[in-house]
């Protein structure tokens, strides 16, 4: 599956825009894999409250099972940082 990182999420990936993941059954396992590959700071960012949205095939994981959202080889996962404004 393809994981895409947008905007300041790339600060935690050394500028990498995407990552190819294999054999990852759910979002929780994907976050563990990404943490192993890119480091603990990315994992904390992904698991932090109010830091980012994670979408699987365009749907936010908060509506598809949270961290237990199942993943398949042809899925697209997007990491979108929250943007503040006022």
BELSUL-V754804 format. One line per field, one symbol per residue. ss: DSSP state (~ for helix, > for strand, _ for the rest). phi: phi as a letter, one per 30 degrees, with the letter a starting at -180 (. if undefined). Layout:
ss = ???
phi = ???
This chain:
ss = _>>>>_~~~~~~_____>>>_____>~~~~~~~~~~~~_~~~~~~~~____>>>>>__>>~~~__~~~_>_____>>>>>>_____
phi = .ccccchddddcchidcaaccbhcdadedddddddddcjdddedddcddhcacccchicdddcbkidcedbbecdccbccddccaa
